[in-house]
């Protein structure tokens, strides 16, 4: 997922994606703890996707008059 792809997404969709990614990260951590994790690199990708979404959300909060950054 690229940050440029997230720029055009609404706040509700971002929150929905964020919730899904956090759930996936929880499941990946659980798999890691039980030694069933097949792709450890997936954790890294999910964490970075979460950070991208949070960054976009923060940018929108801090932009003047609530306008979206384009």
mmCIF file as Biopython writes it, N, C-alpha, C and O atoms, coordinates in Angstrom:
data_model
#
loop_
_atom_site.group_PDB
_atom_site.id
_atom_site.type_symbol
_atom_site.label_atom_id
_atom_site.label_alt_id
_atom_site.label_comp_id
_atom_site.label_asym_id
_atom_site.label_entity_id
_atom_site.label_seq_id
_atom_site.pdbx_PDB_ins_code
_atom_site.Cartn_x
_atom_site.Cartn_y
_atom_site.Cartn_z
_atom_site.occupancy
_atom_site.B_iso_or_equiv
_atom_site.auth_seq_id
_atom_site.auth_asym_id
_atom_site.pdbx_PDB_model_num
ATOM 1   N N  . UNK A ? 1  ? 0.846   -1.164  0.000  1.0 0.0 1  A 1 
ATOM 2   C CA . UNK A ? 1  ? 0.000   0.000   0.000  1.0 0.0 1  A 1 
ATOM 3   C C  . UNK A ? 1  ? 0.900   1.238   0.000  1.0 0.0 1  A 1 
ATOM 4   O O  . UNK A ? 1  ? 1.854   1.327   0.773  1.0 0.0 1  A 1 
ATOM 5   N N  . UNK A ? 2  ? 0.582   2.180   -0.872 1.0 0.0 2  A 1 
ATOM 6   C CA . UNK A ? 2  ? 1.366   3.406   -0.975 1.0 0.0 2  A 1 
ATOM 7   C C  . UNK A ? 2  ? 0.604   4.549   -0.332 1.0 0.0 2  A 1 
ATOM 8   O O  . UNK A ? 2  ? -0.627  4.552   -0.303 1.0 0.0 2  A 1 
ATOM 9   N N  . UNK A ? 3  ? 1.342   5.515   0.181  1.0 0.0 3  A 1 
ATOM 10  C CA . UNK A ? 3  ? 0.717   6.672   0.807  1.0 0.0 3  A 1 
ATOM 11  C C  . UNK A ? 3  ? -0.089  7.470   -0.209 1.0 0.0 3  A 1 
ATOM 12  O O  . UNK A ? 3  ? -1.122  8.043   0.137  1.0 0.0 3  A 1 
ATOM 13  N N  . UNK A ? 4  ? 0.365   7.513   -1.445 1.0 0.0 4  A 1 
ATOM 14  C CA . UNK A ? 4  ? -0.367  8.253   -2.469 1.0 0.0 4  A 1 
ATOM 15  C C  . UNK A ? 4  ? -1.728  7.608   -2.747 1.0 0.0 4  A 1 
ATOM 16  O O  . UNK A ? 4  ? -2.678  8.301   -3.113 1.0 0.0 4  A 1 
ATOM 17  N N  . UNK A ? 5  ? -1.825  6.304   -2.579 1.0 0.0 5  A 1 
ATOM 18  C CA . UNK A ? 5  ? -3.104  5.618   -2.755 1.0 0.0 5  A 1 
ATOM 19  C C  . UNK A ? 5  ? -4.082  5.963   -1.636 1.0 0.0 5  A 1 
ATOM 20  O O  . UNK A ? 5  ? -5.296  5.949   -1.837 1.0 0.0 5  A 1 
ATOM 21  N N  . UNK A ? 6  ? -3.549  6.272   -0.461 1.0 0.0 6  A 1 
ATOM 22  C CA . UNK A ? 6  ? -4.400  6.567   0.692  1.0 0.0 6  A 1 
ATOM 23  C C  . UNK A ? 6  ? -4.900  8.002   0.721  1.0 0.0 6  A 1 
ATOM 24  O O  . UNK A ? 6  ? -5.835  8.314   1.457  1.0 0.0 6  A 1 
ATOM 25  N N  . UNK A ? 7  ? -4.297  8.872   -0.062 1.0 0.0 7  A 1 
ATOM 26  C CA . UNK A ? 7  ? -4.681  10.285  -0.040 1.0 0.0 7  A 1 
ATOM 27  C C  . UNK A ? 7  ? -6.133  10.493  -0.453 1.0 0.0 7  A 1 
ATOM 28  O O  . UNK A ? 7  ? -6.799  11.378  0.085  1.0 0.0 7  A 1 
ATOM 29  N N  . UNK A ? 8  ? -6.634  9.710   -1.385 1.0 0.0 8  A 1 
ATOM 30  C CA . UNK A ? 8  ? -7.978  9.897   -1.884 1.0 0.0 8  A 1 
ATOM 31  C C  . UNK A ? 8  ? -9.048  9.139   -1.110 1.0 0.0 8  A 1 
ATOM 32  O O  . UNK A ? 8  ? -10.223 9.193   -1.472 1.0 0.0 8  A 1 
ATOM 33  N N  . UNK A ? 9  ? -8.666  8.444   -0.065 1.0 0.0 9  A 1 
ATOM 34  C CA . UNK A ? 9  ? -9.591  7.611   0.693  1.0 0.0 9  A 1 
ATOM 35  C C  . UNK A ? 9  ? -10.242 8.445   1.796  1.0 0.0 9  A 1 
ATOM 36  O O  . UNK A ? 9  ? -9.597  9.306   2.394  1.0 0.0 9  A 1 
ATOM 37  N N  . UNK A ? 10 ? -11.517 8.184   2.060  1.0 0.0 10 A 1 
ATOM 38  C CA . UNK A ? 10 ? -12.226 8.940   3.094  1.0 0.0 10 A 1 
ATOM 39  C C  . UNK A ? 10 ? -11.774 8.516   4.492  1.0 0.0 10 A 1 
ATOM 40  O O  . UNK A ? 10 ? -11.132 7.480   4.667  1.0 0.0 10 A 1 
ATOM 41  N N  . UNK A ? 11 ? -12.119 9.331   5.470  1.0 0.0 11 A 1 
ATOM 42  C CA . UNK A ? 11 ? -11.729 9.071   6.855  1.0 0.0 11 A 1 
ATOM 43  C C  . UNK A ? 11 ? -12.340 7.768   7.364  1.0 0.0 11 A 1 
ATOM 44  O O  . UNK A ? 11 ? -11.681 7.001   8.066  1.0 0.0 11 A 1 
ATOM 45  N N  . UNK A ? 12 ? -13.590 7.522   7.014  1.0 0.0 12 A 1 
ATOM 46  C CA . UNK A ? 12 ? -14.263 6.306   7.457  1.0 0.0 12 A 1 
ATOM 47  C C  . UNK A ? 12 ? -13.577 5.069   6.882  1.0 0.0 12 A 1 
ATOM 48  O O  . UNK A ? 12 ? -13.395 4.076   7.585  1.0 0.0 12 A 1 
ATOM 49  N N  . UNK A ? 13 ? -13.202 5.126   5.620  1.0 0.0 13 A 1 
ATOM 50  C CA . UNK A ? 13 ? -12.506 3.999   4.998  1.0 0.0 13 A 1 
ATOM 51  C C  . UNK A ? 13 ? -11.132 3.792   5.615  1.0 0.0 13 A 1 
ATOM 52  O O  . UNK A ? 13 ? -10.697 2.654   5.793  1.0 0.0 13 A 1 
ATOM 53  N N  . UNK A ? 14 ? -10.445 4.883   5.944  1.0 0.0 14 A 1 
ATOM 54  C CA . UNK A ? 14 ? -9.140  4.763   6.604  1.0 0.0 14 A 1 
ATOM 55  C C  . UNK A ? 14 ? -9.285  4.094   7.961  1.0 0.0 14 A 1 
ATOM 56  O O  . UNK A ? 14 ? -8.484  3.231   8.321  1.0 0.0 14 A 1 
ATOM 57  N N  . UNK A ? 15 ? -10.306 4.490   8.714  1.0 0.0 15 A 1 
ATOM 58  C CA . UNK A ? 15 ? -10.523 3.894   10.025 1.0 0.0 15 A 1 
ATOM 59  C C  . UNK A ? 15 ? -10.855 2.409   9.899  1.0 0.0 15 A 1 
ATOM 60  O O  . UNK A ? 15 ? -10.433 1.598   10.722 1.0 0.0 15 A 1 
ATOM 61  N N  . UNK A ? 16 ? -11.607 2.065   8.872  1.0 0.0 16 A 1 
ATOM 62  C CA . UNK A ? 16 ? -11.955 0.659   8.646  1.0 0.0 16 A 1 
ATOM 63  C C  . UNK A ? 16 ? -10.703 -0.150  8.292  1.0 0.0 16 A 1 
ATOM 64  O O  . UNK A ? 16 ? -10.505 -1.249  8.810  1.0 0.0 16 A 1 
ATOM 65  N N  . UNK A ? 17 ? -9.866  0.390   7.417  1.0 0.0 17 A 1 
ATOM 66  C CA . UNK A ? 17 ? -8.616  -0.292  7.051  1.0 0.0 17 A 1 
ATOM 67  C C  . UNK A ? 17 ? -7.699  -0.419  8.263  1.0 0.0 17 A 1 
ATOM 68  O O  . UNK A ? 17 ? -7.053  -1.449  8.457  1.0 0.0 17 A 1 
ATOM 69  N N  . UNK A ? 18 ? -7.647  0.635   9.078  1.0 0.0 18 A 1 
ATOM 70  C CA . UNK A ? 18 ? -6.797  0.625   10.265 1.0 0.0 18 A 1 
ATOM 71  C C  . UNK A ? 18 ? -7.238  -0.471  11.231 1.0 0.0 18 A 1 
ATOM 72  O O  . UNK A ? 18 ? -6.404  -1.193  11.776 1.0 0.0 18 A 1 
ATOM 73  N N  . UNK A ? 19 ? -8.536  -0.594  11.440 1.0 0.0 19 A 1 
ATOM 74  C CA . UNK A ? 19 ? -9.045  -1.630  12.332 1.0 0.0 19 A 1 
ATOM 75  C C  . UNK A ? 19 ? -8.698  -3.022  11.800 1.0 0.0 19 A 1 
ATOM 76  O O  . UNK A ? 19 ? -8.312  -3.907  12.564 1.0 0.0 19 A 1 
ATOM 77  N N  . UNK A ? 20 ? -8.836  -3.208  10.497 1.0 0.0 20 A 1 
ATOM 78  C CA . UNK A ? 20 ? -8.502  -4.498  9.900  1.0 0.0 20 A 1 
ATOM 79  C C  . UNK A ? 20 ? -7.028  -4.837  10.033 1.0 0.0 20 A 1 
ATOM 80  O O  . UNK A ? 20 ? -6.669  -5.978  10.323 1.0 0.0 20 A 1 
ATOM 81  N N  . UNK A ? 21 ? -6.175  -3.841  9.821  1.0 0.0 21 A 1 
ATOM 82  C CA . UNK A ? 21 ? -4.735  -4.077  9.927  1.0 0.0 21 A 1 
ATOM 83  C C  . UNK A ? 21 ? -4.313  -4.350  11.362 1.0 0.0 21 A 1 
ATOM 84  O O  . UNK A ? 21 ? -3.429  -5.172  11.604 1.0 0.0 21 A 1 
ATOM 85  N N  . UNK A ? 22 ? -4.938  -3.668  12.312 1.0 0.0 22 A 1 
ATOM 86  C CA . UNK A ? 22 ? -4.610  -3.931  13.716 1.0 0.0 22 A 1 
ATOM 87  C C  . UNK A ? 22 ? -5.034  -5.337  14.124 1.0 0.0 22 A 1 
ATOM 88  O O  . UNK A ? 22 ? -4.344  -6.003  14.896 1.0 0.0 22 A 1 
ATOM 89  N N  . UNK A ? 23 ? -6.165  -5.781  13.604 1.0 0.0 23 A 1 
ATOM 90  C CA . UNK A ? 23 ? -6.599  -7.148  13.862 1.0 0.0 23 A 1 
ATOM 91  C C  . UNK A ? 23 ? -5.647  -8.162  13.250 1.0 0.0 23 A 1 
ATOM 92  O O  . UNK A ? 23 ? -5.329  -9.180  13.865 1.0 0.0 23 A 1 
ATOM 93  N N  . UNK A ? 24 ? -5.194  -7.875  12.034 1.0 0.0 24 A 1 
ATOM 94  C CA . UNK A ? 24 ? -4.240  -8.761  11.379 1.0 0.0 24 A 1 
ATOM 95  C C  . UNK A ? 24 ? -2.921  -8.807  12.142 1.0 0.0 24 A 1 
ATOM 96  O O  . UNK A ? 24 ? -2.322  -9.873  12.283 1.0 0.0 24 A 1 
ATOM 97  N N  . UNK A ? 25 ? -2.466  -7.659  12.633 1.0 0.0 25 A 1 
ATOM 98  C CA . UNK A ? 25 ? -1.222  -7.622  13.401 1.0 0.0 25 A 1 
ATOM 99  C C  . UNK A ? 25 ? -1.360  -8.437  14.690 1.0 0.0 25 A 1 
ATOM 100 O O  . UNK A ? 25 ? -0.430  -9.138  15.091 1.0 0.0 25 A 1 
ATOM 101 N N  . UNK A ? 26 ? -2.520  -8.340  15.331 1.0 0.0 26 A 1 
ATOM 102 C CA . UNK A ? 26 ? -2.766  -9.147  16.526 1.0 0.0 26 A 1 
ATOM 103 C C  . UNK A ? 26 ? -2.654  -10.635 16.197 1.0 0.0 26 A 1 
ATOM 104 O O  . UNK A ? 26 ? -2.008  -11.390 16.925 1.0 0.0 26 A 1 
ATOM 105 N N  . UNK A ? 27 ? -3.281  -11.051 15.105 1.0 0.0 27 A 1 
ATOM 106 C CA . UNK A ? 27 ? -3.223  -12.460 14.707 1.0 0.0 27 A 1 
ATOM 107 C C  . UNK A ? 27 ? -1.809  -12.894 14.362 1.0 0.0 27 A 1 
ATOM 108 O O  . UNK A ? 27 ? -1.403  -14.010 14.686 1.0 0.0 27 A 1 
ATOM 109 N N  . UNK A ? 28 ? -1.055  -12.016 13.705 1.0 0.0 28 A 1 
ATOM 110 C CA . UNK A ? 28 ? 0.332   -12.353 13.367 1.0 0.0 28 A 1 
ATOM 111 C C  . UNK A ? 28 ? 1.180   -12.498 14.624 1.0 0.0 28 A 1 
ATOM 112 O O  . UNK A ? 28 ? 2.023   -13.392 14.705 1.0 0.0 28 A 1 
ATOM 113 N N  . UNK A ? 29 ? 0.962   -11.629 15.600 1.0 0.0 29 A 1 
ATOM 114 C CA . UNK A ? 29 ? 1.711   -11.740 16.863 1.0 0.0 29 A 1 
ATOM 115 C C  . UNK A ? 29 ? 1.354   -13.038 17.592 1.0 0.0 29 A 1 
ATOM 116 O O  . UNK A ? 29 ? 2.215   -13.688 18.186 1.0 0.0 29 A 1 
ATOM 117 N N  . UNK A ? 30 ? 0.084   -13.397 17.537 1.0 0.0 30 A 1 
ATOM 118 C CA . UNK A ? 30 ? -0.346  -14.642 18.159 1.0 0.0 30 A 1 
ATOM 119 C C  . UNK A ? 30 ? 0.319   -15.832 17.468 1.0 0.0 30 A 1 
ATOM 120 O O  . UNK A ? 30 ? 0.792   -16.752 18.134 1.0 0.0 30 A 1 
ATOM 121 N N  . UNK A ? 31 ? 0.357   -15.816 16.145 1.0 0.0 31 A 1 
ATOM 122 C CA . UNK A ? 31 ? 1.004   -16.888 15.395 1.0 0.0 31 A 1 
ATOM 123 C C  . UNK A ? 31 ? 2.497   -16.955 15.711 1.0 0.0 31 A 1 
ATOM 124 O O  . UNK A ? 31 ? 3.076   -18.038 15.792 1.0 0.0 31 A 1 
ATOM 125 N N  . UNK A ? 32 ? 3.106   -15.791 15.885 1.0 0.0 32 A 1 
ATOM 126 C CA . UNK A ? 32 ? 4.537   -15.770 16.202 1.0 0.0 32 A 1 
ATOM 127 C C  . UNK A ? 32 ? 4.791   -16.385 17.579 1.0 0.0 32 A 1 
ATOM 128 O O  . UNK A ? 32 ? 5.762   -17.118 17.767 1.0 0.0 32 A 1 
ATOM 129 N N  . UNK A ? 33 ? 3.923   -16.085 18.530 1.0 0.0 33 A 1 
ATOM 130 C CA . UNK A ? 33 ? 4.096   -16.598 19.882 1.0 0.0 33 A 1 
ATOM 131 C C  . UNK A ? 33 ? 3.923   -18.111 19.926 1.0 0.0 33 A 1 
ATOM 132 O O  . UNK A ? 33 ? 4.553   -18.786 20.740 1.0 0.0 33 A 1 
ATOM 133 N N  . UNK A ? 34 ? 3.078   -18.642 19.060 1.0 0.0 34 A 1 
ATOM 134 C CA . UNK A ? 34 ? 2.851   -20.087 19.037 1.0 0.0 34 A 1 
ATOM 135 C C  . UNK A ? 34 ? 3.727   -20.785 17.991 1.0 0.0 34 A 1 
ATOM 136 O O  . UNK A ? 34 ? 3.560   -21.976 17.727 1.0 0.0 34 A 1 
ATOM 137 N N  . UNK A ? 35 ? 4.642   -20.048 17.413 1.0 0.0 35 A 1 
ATOM 138 C CA . UNK A ? 35 ? 5.591   -20.561 16.412 1.0 0.0 35 A 1 
ATOM 139 C C  . UNK A ? 35 ? 4.897   -21.135 15.180 1.0 0.0 35 A 1 
ATOM 140 O O  . UNK A ? 35 ? 5.332   -22.140 14.619 1.0 0.0 35 A 1 
ATOM 141 N N  . UNK A ? 36 ? 3.809   -20.481 14.768 1.0 0.0 36 A 1 
ATOM 142 C CA . UNK A ? 36 ? 3.098   -20.907 13.569 1.0 0.0 36 A 1 
ATOM 143 C C  . UNK A ? 36 ? 3.194   -19.865 12.455 1.0 0.0 36 A 1 
ATOM 144 O O  . UNK A ? 36 ? 2.575   -20.030 11.404 1.0 0.0 36 A 1 
ATOM 145 N N  . UNK A ? 37 ? 3.948   -18.815 12.669 1.0 0.0 37 A 1 
ATOM 146 C CA . UNK A ? 37 ? 4.065   -17.737 11.700 1.0 0.0 37 A 1 
ATOM 147 C C  . UNK A ? 37 ? 4.897   -18.206 10.502 1.0 0.0 37 A 1 
ATOM 148 O O  . UNK A ? 37 ? 6.058   -18.589 10.653 1.0 0.0 37 A 1 
ATOM 149 N N  . UNK A ? 38 ? 4.295   -18.173 9.326  1.0 0.0 38 A 1 
ATOM 150 C CA . UNK A ? 38 ? 4.977   -18.656 8.129  1.0 0.0 38 A 1 
ATOM 151 C C  . UNK A ? 38 ? 5.751   -17.549 7.414  1.0 0.0 38 A 1 
ATOM 152 O O  . UNK A ? 38 ? 6.779   -17.818 6.793  1.0 0.0 38 A 1 
ATOM 153 N N  . UNK A ? 39 ? 5.265   -16.304 7.496  1.0 0.0 39 A 1 
ATOM 154 C CA . UNK A ? 39 ? 5.903   -15.203 6.784  1.0 0.0 39 A 1 
ATOM 155 C C  . UNK A ? 39 ? 6.176   -14.050 7.759  1.0 0.0 39 A 1 
ATOM 156 O O  . UNK A ? 39 ? 5.326   -13.173 7.912  1.0 0.0 39 A 1 
ATOM 157 N N  . UNK A ? 40 ? 7.328   -14.031 8.413  1.0 0.0 40 A 1 
ATOM 158 C CA . UNK A ? 40 ? 7.623   -12.994 9.394  1.0 0.0 40 A 1 
ATOM 159 C C  . UNK A ? 40 ? 7.706   -11.592 8.791  1.0 0.0 40 A 1 
ATOM 160 O O  . UNK A ? 40 ? 7.517   -10.603 9.499  1.0 0.0 40 A 1 
ATOM 161 N N  . UNK A ? 41 ? 7.982   -11.500 7.509  1.0 0.0 41 A 1 
ATOM 162 C CA . UNK A ? 41 ? 8.071   -10.186 6.865  1.0 0.0 41 A 1 
ATOM 163 C C  . UNK A ? 41 ? 6.708   -9.513  6.803  1.0 0.0 41 A 1 
ATOM 164 O O  . UNK A ? 41 ? 6.629   -8.288  6.702  1.0 0.0 41 A 1 
ATOM 165 N N  . UNK A ? 42 ? 5.643   -10.289 6.860  1.0 0.0 42 A 1 
ATOM 166 C CA . UNK A ? 42 ? 4.290   -9.722  6.803  1.0 0.0 42 A 1 
ATOM 167 C C  . UNK A ? 42 ? 4.038   -8.796  7.995  1.0 0.0 42 A 1 
ATOM 168 O O  . UNK A ? 42 ? 3.327   -7.799  7.861  1.0 0.0 42 A 1 
ATOM 169 N N  . UNK A ? 43 ? 4.607   -9.111  9.152  1.0 0.0 43 A 1 
ATOM 170 C CA . UNK A ? 43 ? 4.451   -8.241  10.332 1.0 0.0 43 A 1 
ATOM 171 C C  . UNK A ? 43 ? 5.016   -6.859  10.042 1.0 0.0 43 A 1 
ATOM 172 O O  . UNK A ? 43 ? 4.411   -5.847  10.395 1.0 0.0 43 A 1 
ATOM 173 N N  . UNK A ? 44 ? 6.150   -6.821  9.413  1.0 0.0 44 A 1 
ATOM 174 C CA . UNK A ? 44 ? 6.795   -5.551  9.090  1.0 0.0 44 A 1 
ATOM 175 C C  . UNK A ? 44 ? 5.925   -4.725  8.140  1.0 0.0 44 A 1 
ATOM 176 O O  . UNK A ? 44 ? 5.768   -3.519  8.325  1.0 0.0 44 A 1 
ATOM 177 N N  . UNK A ? 45 ? 5.368   -5.375  7.132  1.0 0.0 45 A 1 
ATOM 178 C CA . UNK A ? 45 ? 4.522   -4.680  6.166  1.0 0.0 45 A 1 
ATOM 179 C C  . UNK A ? 45 ? 3.255   -4.143  6.817  1.0 0.0 45 A 1 
ATOM 180 O O  . UNK A ? 45 ? 2.827   -3.025  6.530  1.0 0.0 45 A 1 
ATOM 181 N N  . UNK A ? 46 ? 2.662   -4.935  7.686  1.0 0.0 46 A 1 
ATOM 182 C CA . UNK A ? 46 ? 1.429   -4.510  8.356  1.0 0.0 46 A 1 
ATOM 183 C C  . UNK A ? 46 ? 1.710   -3.320  9.271  1.0 0.0 46 A 1 
ATOM 184 O O  . UNK A ? 46 ? 0.932   -2.366  9.301  1.0 0.0 46 A 1 
ATOM 185 N N  . UNK A ? 47 ? 2.805   -3.367  10.010 1.0 0.0 47 A 1 
ATOM 186 C CA . UNK A ? 47 ? 3.163   -2.251  10.895 1.0 0.0 47 A 1 
ATOM 187 C C  . UNK A ? 47 ? 3.372   -0.961  10.099 1.0 0.0 47 A 1 
ATOM 188 O O  . UNK A ? 47 ? 2.952   0.117   10.519 1.0 0.0 47 A 1 
ATOM 189 N N  . UNK A ? 48 ? 4.017   -1.088  8.963  1.0 0.0 48 A 1 
ATOM 190 C CA . UNK A ? 48 ? 4.271   0.097   8.137  1.0 0.0 48 A 1 
ATOM 191 C C  . UNK A ? 48 ? 2.980   0.634   7.519  1.0 0.0 48 A 1 
ATOM 192 O O  . UNK A ? 48 ? 2.808   1.846   7.394  1.0 0.0 48 A 1 
ATOM 193 N N  . UNK A ? 49 ? 2.078   -0.262  7.134  1.0 0.0 49 A 1 
ATOM 194 C CA . UNK A ? 49 ? 0.789   0.181   6.603  1.0 0.0 49 A 1 
ATOM 195 C C  . UNK A ? 49 ? -0.012  0.917   7.676  1.0 0.0 49 A 1 
ATOM 196 O O  . UNK A ? 49 ? -0.666  1.919   7.386  1.0 0.0 49 A 1 
ATOM 197 N N  . UNK A ? 50 ? 0.037   0.423   8.913  1.0 0.0 50 A 1 
ATOM 198 C CA . UNK A ? 50 ? -0.632  1.099   10.018 1.0 0.0 50 A 1 
ATOM 199 C C  . UNK A ? 50 ? -0.043  2.487   10.205 1.0 0.0 50 A 1 
ATOM 200 O O  . UNK A ? 50 ? -0.783  3.455   10.384 1.0 0.0 50 A 1 
ATOM 201 N N  . UNK A ? 51 ? 1.274   2.594   10.163 1.0 0.0 51 A 1 
ATOM 202 C CA . UNK A ? 51 ? 1.935   3.888   10.330 1.0 0.0 51 A 1 
ATOM 203 C C  . UNK A ? 51 ? 1.552   4.846   9.196  1.0 0.0 51 A 1 
ATOM 204 O O  . UNK A ? 51 ? 1.358   6.037   9.439  1.0 0.0 51 A 1 
ATOM 205 N N  . UNK A ? 52 ? 1.444   4.347   7.978  1.0 0.0 52 A 1 
ATOM 206 C CA . UNK A ? 52 ? 1.045   5.192   6.850  1.0 0.0 52 A 1 
ATOM 207 C C  . UNK A ? 52 ? -0.359  5.745   7.053  1.0 0.0 52 A 1 
ATOM 208 O O  . UNK A ? 52 ? -0.602  6.934   6.846  1.0 0.0 52 A 1 
ATOM 209 N N  . UNK A ? 53 ? -1.273  4.883   7.456  1.0 0.0 53 A 1 
ATOM 210 C CA . UNK A ? 53 ? -2.650  5.326   7.668  1.0 0.0 53 A 1 
ATOM 211 C C  . UNK A ? 53 ? -2.715  6.364   8.779  1.0 0.0 53 A 1 
ATOM 212 O O  . UNK A ? 53 ? -3.399  7.378   8.643  1.0 0.0 53 A 1 
ATOM 213 N N  . UNK A ? 54 ? -2.008  6.117   9.881  1.0 0.0 54 A 1 
ATOM 214 C CA . UNK A ? 54 ? -2.010  7.070   10.984 1.0 0.0 54 A 1 
ATOM 215 C C  . UNK A ? 54 ? -1.400  8.405   10.564 1.0 0.0 54 A 1 
ATOM 216 O O  . UNK A ? 54 ? -1.864  9.459   11.001 1.0 0.0 54 A 1 
ATOM 217 N N  . UNK A ? 55 ? -0.377  8.373   9.730  1.0 0.0 55 A 1 
ATOM 218 C CA . UNK A ? 55 ? 0.252   9.597   9.246  1.0 0.0 55 A 1 
ATOM 219 C C  . UNK A ? 55 ? -0.723  10.407  8.396  1.0 0.0 55 A 1 
ATOM 220 O O  . UNK A ? 55 ? -0.823  11.624  8.553  1.0 0.0 55 A 1 
ATOM 221 N N  . UNK A ? 56 ? -1.434  9.740   7.505  1.0 0.0 56 A 1 
ATOM 222 C CA . UNK A ? 56 ? -2.412  10.429  6.662  1.0 0.0 56 A 1 
ATOM 223 C C  . UNK A ? 56 ? -3.502  11.049  7.529  1.0 0.0 56 A 1 
ATOM 224 O O  . UNK A ? 56 ? -3.918  12.183  7.290  1.0 0.0 56 A 1 
ATOM 225 N N  . UNK A ? 57 ? -3.963  10.312  8.528  1.0 0.0 57 A 1 
ATOM 226 C CA . UNK A ? 57 ? -5.009  10.826  9.408  1.0 0.0 57 A 1 
ATOM 227 C C  . UNK A ? 57 ? -4.529  12.049  10.191 1.0 0.0 57 A 1 
ATOM 228 O O  . UNK A ? 57 ? -5.273  13.017  10.356 1.0 0.0 57 A 1 
ATOM 229 N N  . UNK A ? 58 ? -3.301  12.003  10.667 1.0 0.0 58 A 1 
ATOM 230 C CA . UNK A ? 58 ? -2.747  13.140  11.424 1.0 0.0 58 A 1 
ATOM 231 C C  . UNK A ? 58 ? -2.553  14.360  10.517 1.0 0.0 58 A 1 
ATOM 232 O O  . UNK A ? 58 ? -2.787  15.493  10.937 1.0 0.0 58 A 1 
ATOM 233 N N  . UNK A ? 59 ? -2.129  14.123  9.285  1.0 0.0 59 A 1 
ATOM 234 C CA . UNK A ? 59 ? -1.960  15.229  8.343  1.0 0.0 59 A 1 
ATOM 235 C C  . UNK A ? 59 ? -3.291  15.916  8.086  1.0 0.0 59 A 1 
ATOM 236 O O  . UNK A ? 59 ? -3.356  17.142  8.004  1.0 0.0 59 A 1 
ATOM 237 N N  . UNK A ? 60 ? -4.338  15.140  7.960  1.0 0.0 60 A 1 
ATOM 238 C CA . UNK A ? 60 ? -5.656  15.721  7.724  1.0 0.0 60 A 1 
ATOM 239 C C  . UNK A ? 60 ? -6.159  16.495  8.932  1.0 0.0 60 A 1 
ATOM 240 O O  . UNK A ? 60 ? -6.841  17.508  8.780  1.0 0.0 60 A 1 
ATOM 241 N N  . UNK A ? 61 ? -5.826  16.022  10.139 1.0 0.0 61 A 1 
ATOM 242 C CA . UNK A ? 61 ? -6.222  16.730  11.352 1.0 0.0 61 A 1 
ATOM 243 C C  . UNK A ? 61 ? -5.516  18.073  11.471 1.0 0.0 61 A 1 
ATOM 244 O O  . UNK A ? 61 ? -6.111  19.061  11.901 1.0 0.0 61 A 1 
ATOM 245 N N  . UNK A ? 62 ? -4.252  18.103  11.093 1.0 0.0 62 A 1 
ATOM 246 C CA . UNK A ? 62 ? -3.459  19.311  11.284 1.0 0.0 62 A 1 
ATOM 247 C C  . UNK A ? 62 ? -3.573  20.304  10.140 1.0 0.0 62 A 1 
ATOM 248 O O  . UNK A ? 62 ? -3.084  21.429  10.242 1.0 0.0 62 A 1 
ATOM 249 N N  . UNK A ? 63 ? -4.221  19.895  9.043  1.0 0.0 63 A 1 
ATOM 250 C CA . UNK A ? 63 ? -4.341  20.812  7.913  1.0 0.0 63 A 1 
ATOM 251 C C  . UNK A ? 63 ? -5.344  21.921  8.261  1.0 0.0 63 A 1 
ATOM 252 O O  . UNK A ? 63 ? -6.287  21.681  9.016  1.0 0.0 63 A 1 
ATOM 253 N N  . UNK A ? 64 ? -5.152  23.123  7.722  1.0 0.0 64 A 1 
ATOM 254 C CA . UNK A ? 64 ? -5.998  24.260  8.067  1.0 0.0 64 A 1 
ATOM 255 C C  . UNK A ? 64 ? -7.458  24.052  7.647  1.0 0.0 64 A 1 
ATOM 256 O O  . UNK A ? 64 ? -7.737  23.606  6.534  1.0 0.0 64 A 1 
ATOM 257 N N  . UNK A ? 65 ? -8.376  24.380  8.546  1.0 0.0 65 A 1 
ATOM 258 C CA . UNK A ? 65 ? -9.824  24.327  8.325  1.0 0.0 65 A 1 
ATOM 259 C C  . UNK A ? 65 ? -10.315 22.936  7.941  1.0 0.0 65 A 1 
ATOM 260 O O  . UNK A ? 65 ? -11.359 22.809  7.301  1.0 0.0 65 A 1 
ATOM 261 N N  . UNK A ? 66 ? -9.582  21.893  8.318  1.0 0.0 66 A 1 
ATOM 262 C CA . UNK A ? 66 ? -10.003 20.533  8.066  1.0 0.0 66 A 1 
ATOM 263 C C  . UNK A ? 66 ? -9.972  20.127  6.615  1.0 0.0 66 A 1 
ATOM 264 O O  . UNK A ? 66 ? -10.510 19.078  6.261  1.0 0.0 66 A 1 
ATOM 265 N N  . UNK A ? 67 ? -9.355  20.932  5.758  1.0 0.0 67 A 1 
ATOM 266 C CA . UNK A ? 67 ? -9.281  20.558  4.347  1.0 0.0 67 A 1 
ATOM 267 C C  . UNK A ? 67 ? -8.316  19.411  4.164  1.0 0.0 67 A 1 
ATOM 268 O O  . UNK A ? 67 ? -7.385  19.240  4.952  1.0 0.0 67 A 1 
ATOM 269 N N  . UNK A ? 68 ? -8.535  18.630  3.132  1.0 0.0 68 A 1 
ATOM 270 C CA . UNK A ? 68 ? -7.693  17.482  2.882  1.0 0.0 68 A 1 
ATOM 271 C C  . UNK A ? 68 ? -6.456  17.890  2.091  1.0 0.0 68 A 1 
ATOM 272 O O  . UNK A ? 68 ? -6.508  18.775  1.236  1.0 0.0 68 A 1 
ATOM 273 N N  . UNK A ? 69 ? -5.351  17.231  2.393  1.0 0.0 69 A 1 
ATOM 274 C CA . UNK A ? 69 ? -4.101  17.468  1.677  1.0 0.0 69 A 1 
ATOM 275 C C  . UNK A ? 69 ? -4.161  16.718  0.357  1.0 0.0 69 A 1 
ATOM 276 O O  . UNK A ? 69 ? -4.541  15.547  0.322  1.0 0.0 69 A 1 
ATOM 277 N N  . UNK A ? 70 ? -3.797  17.369  -0.702 1.0 0.0 70 A 1 
ATOM 278 C CA . UNK A ? 70 ? -3.846  16.719  -2.010 1.0 0.0 70 A 1 
ATOM 279 C C  . UNK A ? 70 ? -2.499  16.676  -2.651 1.0 0.0 70 A 1 
ATOM 280 O O  . UNK A ? 70 ? -2.359  16.160  -3.760 1.0 0.0 70 A 1 
#
